Amino acid sequence: MKRGIYILLLLFAFAACEEIYRPDLEQVDNMLVIEAMLRADKDVNNIYLYKSRNFNDPDVSYPRVGGATVFLIDSEGYTLNCPETSKGMYTLFGRLDPQRSYQLVIDLDGDRYVSEMQQVPEQPALDSVYGERAYKVSIDGTASSSEAIEKEYGIQMFSDMQQRGTLSHYRFYGRKVIQYLDTYDTVVMGMPETRPIYIWRSIYPKGIFNIAGPPEYSTEKNISKHPLEFFENGYHKYMPDTMSFMGWVYIIDEFGINEDSYNYYKDLNQQLGAEGRIFDPVYIQLEGNIKCETDPGKEVLGNFEITTYSESRYFIFYNRAQEAFHVHKIKYFYDIPLRGYVKDIMPDFWEYINKQYP
């Protein structure tokens, strides 16, 4: 009798296993997606048109949309045509006038899509870049599970930006290049010798967009102590622990953006930063600055953005066992491949504390 009960319990347990639930989602027409991020200082800028996909669509690609007429209208009424150079890619040749504003216009399948006017921002500048010893807190878990809080120690880089004109909103993108040293044994003229191997690799940021703007509900436009990148003590996650750490080359891409672009990234960050907890924001469709003029009820995804650009580079060195660290600005912008190694001869871009520039 007991054996029979155990068998029945096992059968009930197998019958109670979870099944994959596939909800019936409303099928909607694939919407037009516009990727239009123009840098005012570039001679060539590309605008891309795609179609969105439904959630359960097995095709994960996003088809390019060809056959559109794409152009800009500036604040003086002049038209800048963007011919289709490949399917779904429309190219603007020539730089934008920093004294003018621009509007994106797209004619496609009898509809006209029009953006709001975008002013060319002033070129951004970092007034100072500096670091502080800090730690980063990460939470592993969701609202329905036990959460593990972890601290990771390192150096947090900051920047100050003083407003000189009308520019007060920024976006940052950083490339971290770790330098480390290995050695190899060889024989030179009959004598054993140990020689260096200079190795480097690049690490790019993940997660939400790094944006900066003035404090809300304030007339103050200067930005102080804006966090840039965090450099963790545990650099051995990026290099073998048998090799010698030789510091970081930190390449900072700074973009000047308009306030509406800043607000777009801010809304996007709120959704990208959601982790399924109870107080996370509700997912909504992001509203860009492009509308369908001929059919206001038609949805269109994407945002038209004009940016300006500047680059800064810094060298950062620290010892994990010490509190002290070193930061200095790099004066010459050598070309640095994404990763690689060089035997014997130090690369021209290699940085160290007392480097003398030509």
C-alpha positions as CSV (number, residue, x, y, z in Angstrom):
1,M,0.0,0.0,0.0
2,K,2.8,2.4,0.9
3,R,4.6,1.7,-2.3
4,G,1.4,2.4,-4.3
5,I,1.1,5.8,-2.5
6,Y,4.7,6.7,-3.3
7,I,4.1,5.9,-6.9
8,L,1.0,8.0,-7.0
9,L,2.9,10.9,-5.3
10,L,5.6,10.7,-7.9
11,L,3.1,10.7,-10.8
12,F,1.4,13.8,-9.3
13,A,4.9,15.5,-9.0
14,F,5.6,14.8,-12.6
15,A,2.2,16.0,-13.7
16,A,2.8,19.3,-11.7
17,C,6.0,20.2,-13.7
18,E,6.0,23.7,-15.2
19,E,5.0,24.2,-18.7
20,I,6.1,27.0,-21.0
21,Y,3.4,29.6,-21.3
22,R,3.1,31.4,-24.6
23,P,0.6,34.2,-24.3
24,D,-1.5,35.3,-27.2
25,L,-0.1,38.8,-28.1
26,E,-1.8,41.2,-30.4
27,Q,-0.2,41.2,-33.8
28,V,0.5,44.7,-35.0
29,D,1.9,46.0,-38.2
30,N,5.7,46.3,-38.3
31,M,6.5,49.9,-37.6
32,L,9.1,52.2,-39.2
33,V,12.3,52.6,-37.2
34,I,14.5,55.6,-37.9
35,E,18.1,55.7,-36.8
36,A,19.3,59.3,-37.3
37,M,22.3,60.3,-35.2
38,L,24.3,62.9,-37.0
39,R,27.7,64.3,-35.9
40,A,28.1,67.9,-37.0
41,D,31.9,67.6,-37.4
42,K,31.8,64.5,-39.7
43,D,32.0,64.8,-43.5
44,V,29.8,61.7,-43.9
45,N,26.8,60.7,-41.8
46,N,24.4,57.8,-42.4
47,I,20.6,57.6,-41.6
48,Y,19.1,54.1,-41.4
49,L,15.5,52.9,-41.9
50,Y,14.3,49.6,-40.6
51,K,11.1,47.8,-39.9
52,S,10.3,46.5,-36.4
53,R,9.3,42.9,-35.6
54,N,6.5,41.4,-33.5
55,F,7.5,39.9,-30.2
56,N,7.0,36.2,-31.2
57,D,8.3,36.6,-34.8
58,P,10.8,33.8,-35.4
59,D,12.8,36.1,-37.7
60,V,15.1,38.1,-35.5
61,S,16.5,40.3,-38.2
62,Y,15.2,43.8,-38.8
63,P,14.7,44.4,-42.6
64,R,16.1,47.5,-44.1
65,V,13.6,49.9,-45.7
66,G,14.6,51.2,-49.2
67,G,12.9,53.5,-51.6
68,A,12.4,56.4,-49.3
69,T,13.2,60.1,-50.0
70,V,15.3,61.5,-47.2
71,F,16.5,65.1,-46.7
72,L,17.2,67.8,-44.2
73,I,15.7,71.3,-44.2
74,D,17.8,73.9,-42.3
75,S,16.7,77.0,-40.5
76,E,17.4,79.1,-43.6
77,G,15.1,77.0,-45.8
78,Y,17.8,75.2,-47.7
79,T,17.5,71.5,-48.5
80,L,20.2,68.9,-48.0
81,N,19.5,65.6,-49.9
82,C,20.5,62.3,-48.4
83,P,20.6,59.8,-51.3
84,E,20.2,56.0,-50.7
85,T,23.7,54.6,-50.9
86,S,22.6,51.0,-50.0
87,K,19.3,49.5,-49.1
88,G,17.9,51.3,-46.1
89,M,21.0,53.5,-45.7
90,Y,20.8,57.2,-46.7
91,T,23.9,59.3,-46.6
92,L,24.4,63.0,-45.9
93,F,27.6,64.3,-47.5
94,G,29.2,67.4,-46.0
95,R,29.3,69.0,-42.5
96,L,26.5,70.7,-40.8
97,D,26.6,74.5,-40.2
98,P,27.1,75.2,-36.5
99,Q,25.0,78.4,-36.8
100,R,21.9,76.6,-38.1
101,S,19.2,74.2,-37.0
102,Y,18.0,71.2,-39.0
103,Q,14.8,69.2,-39.5
104,L,14.7,65.6,-40.8
105,V,12.1,64.8,-43.5
106,I,11.3,61.3,-44.8
107,D,8.8,60.5,-47.6
108,L,7.9,56.8,-47.8
109,D,4.9,55.0,-49.3
110,G,2.8,58.1,-49.5
111,D,3.5,59.2,-45.9
112,R,5.7,62.0,-44.7
113,Y,7.7,61.7,-41.4
114,V,9.0,64.9,-39.9
115,S,11.2,65.6,-36.9
116,E,11.4,68.5,-34.6
117,M,14.1,71.1,-35.4
118,Q,17.5,70.2,-33.9
119,Q,20.1,72.9,-33.2
120,V,23.7,72.1,-33.7
121,P,25.1,72.1,-30.1
122,E,28.4,73.8,-29.2
123,Q,31.5,71.7,-29.0
124,P,31.8,70.1,-25.5
125,A,34.9,70.4,-23.3
126,L,36.0,68.7,-20.1
127,D,37.3,71.2,-17.6
128,S,38.8,68.6,-15.4
129,V,39.0,64.9,-15.0
130,Y,40.0,63.3,-11.7
131,G,39.6,60.1,-9.6
132,E,38.7,59.1,-6.1
133,R,39.0,55.8,-4.2
134,A,35.5,54.3,-4.1
135,Y,33.5,51.2,-4.3
136,K,30.6,50.0,-6.5
137,V,27.6,48.2,-5.0
138,S,26.0,45.5,-7.0
139,I,22.8,43.6,-6.1
140,D,22.4,40.0,-7.3
141,G,18.8,38.8,-7.2
142,T,15.2,39.9,-8.0
143,A,12.3,41.0,-6.0
144,S,11.2,37.4,-5.5
145,S,14.6,36.1,-4.4
146,S,17.1,36.7,-1.6
147,E,19.4,39.5,-2.7
148,A,23.2,39.4,-2.3
149,I,24.9,42.8,-2.0
150,E,28.5,42.9,-3.2
151,K,31.0,45.7,-2.9
152,E,33.8,46.1,-5.5
153,Y,36.6,48.5,-4.7
154,G,38.5,50.7,-7.2
155,I,38.8,54.2,-8.6
156,Q,35.9,56.2,-9.8
157,M,36.7,58.8,-12.4
158,F,34.8,62.1,-12.4
159,S,34.6,65.3,-14.6
160,D,33.6,68.9,-14.1
161,M,32.0,71.0,-16.9
162,Q,31.6,74.7,-16.8
163,Q,29.0,76.2,-19.0
164,R,30.5,78.7,-21.4
165,G,27.7,79.2,-23.9
166,T,24.4,77.5,-24.5
167,L,25.6,73.9,-24.2
168,S,24.5,72.2,-20.9
169,H,23.7,68.5,-21.8
170,Y,26.2,65.8,-22.6
171,R,26.6,62.1,-23.4
172,F,29.8,60.1,-22.7
173,Y,31.3,56.9,-24.1
174,G,34.5,55.5,-22.8
175,R,37.1,53.0,-24.0
176,K,39.4,51.5,-21.4
177,V,42.7,50.1,-22.7
178,I,44.5,47.9,-20.2
179,Q,48.3,47.6,-20.6
180,Y,50.2,44.6,-19.2
181,L,53.6,43.1,-19.6
182,D,54.9,39.6,-20.2
183,T,58.4,38.3,-20.9
184,Y,60.1,35.6,-22.9
185,D,63.5,34.1,-22.8
186,T,65.8,34.1,-25.8
187,V,69.5,33.9,-26.6
188,V,71.3,36.9,-28.1
189,M,74.9,36.5,-29.3
190,G,75.2,33.3,-27.3
191,M,74.0,34.8,-24.1
192,P,70.6,34.1,-22.4
193,E,68.3,37.2,-22.2
194,T,64.8,38.0,-21.0
195,R,62.9,40.4,-23.2
196,P,59.5,42.1,-22.8
197,I,56.2,41.6,-24.6
198,Y,53.9,44.6,-24.5
199,I,50.2,43.5,-24.5
200,W,47.0,45.5,-24.5
201,R,43.2,45.0,-24.9
202,S,40.2,47.2,-25.0
203,I,37.1,47.1,-22.7
204,Y,33.9,49.0,-23.6
205,P,31.1,50.1,-21.3
206,K,27.9,48.1,-20.9
207,G,24.5,49.0,-19.6
208,I,22.8,52.4,-19.6
209,F,23.9,55.6,-21.4
210,N,26.2,57.9,-19.5
211,I,24.5,61.3,-19.8
212,A,24.9,64.6,-17.9
213,G,22.7,67.6,-17.5
214,P,22.2,70.5,-15.1
215,P,20.3,69.9,-11.8
216,E,16.5,69.9,-12.2
217,Y,14.6,72.9,-11.0
218,S,17.8,75.0,-10.8
219,T,19.2,77.9,-12.7
220,E,22.7,76.4,-12.2
221,K,24.1,75.1,-15.5
222,N,27.6,74.0,-14.4
223,I,28.0,70.3,-13.8
224,S,30.3,69.1,-11.0
225,K,31.7,65.7,-10.2
226,H,29.9,63.8,-12.9
227,P,30.8,60.1,-12.7
228,L,32.6,58.7,-15.8
229,E,34.1,55.2,-15.7
230,F,34.9,52.9,-12.7
231,F,38.2,51.1,-12.7
232,E,38.0,48.1,-10.4
233,N,40.9,46.9,-8.3
234,G,40.4,43.4,-9.7
235,Y,42.1,44.1,-13.0
236,H,43.1,40.4,-13.3
237,K,39.7,39.7,-14.7
238,Y,41.1,41.3,-17.9
239,M,44.6,39.8,-17.9
240,P,46.4,36.7,-16.7
241,D,47.6,37.0,-13.1
242,T,51.0,35.8,-14.1
243,M,51.7,39.1,-16.0
244,S,52.4,42.6,-14.7
245,F,49.8,45.3,-14.8
246,M,51.0,48.5,-16.5
247,G,48.1,50.9,-16.2
248,W,45.1,52.0,-18.2
249,V,44.7,54.3,-21.1
250,Y,41.3,55.9,-20.8
251,I,39.8,57.3,-24.0
252,I,36.8,59.6,-23.3
253,D,34.3,60.4,-26.1
254,E,32.3,63.4,-25.1
255,F,29.2,64.5,-27.1
256,G,27.3,67.7,-26.9
257,I,23.6,67.0,-27.2
258,N,20.3,69.0,-27.1
259,E,18.0,68.9,-24.2
260,D,15.3,66.8,-25.9
261,S,17.9,64.2,-26.8
262,Y,19.0,64.2,-23.2
263,N,15.4,63.6,-22.1
264,Y,15.1,60.7,-24.6
265,Y,18.2,59.0,-23.2
266,K,17.0,59.6,-19.7
267,D,13.7,57.8,-20.4
268,L,15.6,55.0,-22.2
269,N,17.9,54.6,-19.2
270,Q,14.9,54.2,-16.8
271,Q,13.8,51.2,-18.9
272,L,17.3,49.7,-19.5
273,G,18.0,49.9,-15.8
274,A,14.9,48.0,-14.8
275,E,15.7,44.7,-13.2
276,G,12.2,43.3,-12.4
277,R,11.8,44.8,-8.9
278,I,8.6,46.0,-7.6
279,F,9.4,49.8,-7.9
280,D,10.9,49.6,-11.3
281,P,9.3,51.8,-14.0
282,V,6.6,50.3,-16.2
283,Y,7.7,49.5,-19.7
284,I,6.3,52.0,-22.2
285,Q,7.0,52.9,-25.8
286,L,9.6,55.6,-25.9
287,E,8.4,58.7,-27.6
288,G,11.0,60.2,-30.0
289,N,10.9,63.6,-31.8
290,I,9.7,62.2,-35.2
291,K,6.0,62.1,-36.2
292,C,4.0,61.0,-39.2
293,E,2.7,64.3,-40.6
294,T,0.2,62.8,-43.0
295,D,-1.2,60.3,-40.5
296,P,-0.7,61.5,-36.9
297,G,-2.1,58.2,-35.5
298,K,0.7,56.1,-37.2
299,E,3.4,55.1,-34.8
300,V,7.1,55.6,-35.7
301,L,10.1,54.6,-33.6
302,G,13.4,56.4,-33.3
303,N,14.9,59.8,-32.7
304,F,16.6,62.5,-34.7
305,E,19.8,63.7,-33.0
306,I,22.6,66.2,-33.8
307,T,25.7,66.0,-31.7
308,T,29.1,67.7,-31.5
309,Y,32.2,65.8,-30.3
310,S,35.5,66.1,-28.5
311,E,38.0,63.5,-27.3
312,S,40.2,63.4,-24.2
313,R,42.7,60.7,-23.0
314,Y,44.1,60.0,-19.6
315,F,46.6,57.5,-18.1
316,I,45.6,55.8,-14.8
317,F,47.9,53.7,-12.7
318,Y,47.4,52.1,-9.3
319,N,48.6,49.3,-7.1
320,R,45.8,47.2,-5.6
321,A,47.7,47.0,-2.3
322,Q,48.1,50.7,-1.9
323,E,45.7,53.6,-1.5
324,A,47.7,56.0,-3.9
325,F,47.0,56.2,-7.6
326,H,48.3,58.3,-10.5
327,V,46.3,60.1,-13.2
328,H,47.7,62.3,-16.0
329,K,46.4,63.7,-19.2
330,I,47.7,62.3,-22.5
331,K,48.8,65.0,-24.9
332,Y,49.2,63.0,-28.1
333,F,46.5,60.8,-29.6
334,Y,48.2,57.8,-31.1
335,D,46.2,55.2,-33.0
336,I,45.6,52.2,-30.6
337,P,44.4,49.0,-32.1
338,L,41.6,47.2,-30.2
339,R,44.0,44.6,-28.9
340,G,47.4,43.1,-29.7
341,Y,51.0,42.6,-28.5
342,V,54.5,43.8,-29.6
343,K,57.8,42.1,-28.7
344,D,60.9,43.9,-27.6
345,I,60.0,47.5,-28.7
346,M,57.6,49.6,-26.7
347,P,54.7,50.8,-28.8
348,D,54.5,54.6,-29.3
349,F,51.1,54.8,-27.6
350,W,52.3,53.0,-24.5
351,E,51.8,55.1,-21.4
352,Y,53.7,55.2,-18.1
353,I,54.0,57.6,-15.2
354,N,57.0,59.7,-16.2
355,K,56.5,59.6,-20.0
356,Q,58.1,62.5,-21.9
357,Y,56.2,63.6,-25.0
358,P,58.0,64.8,-28.2
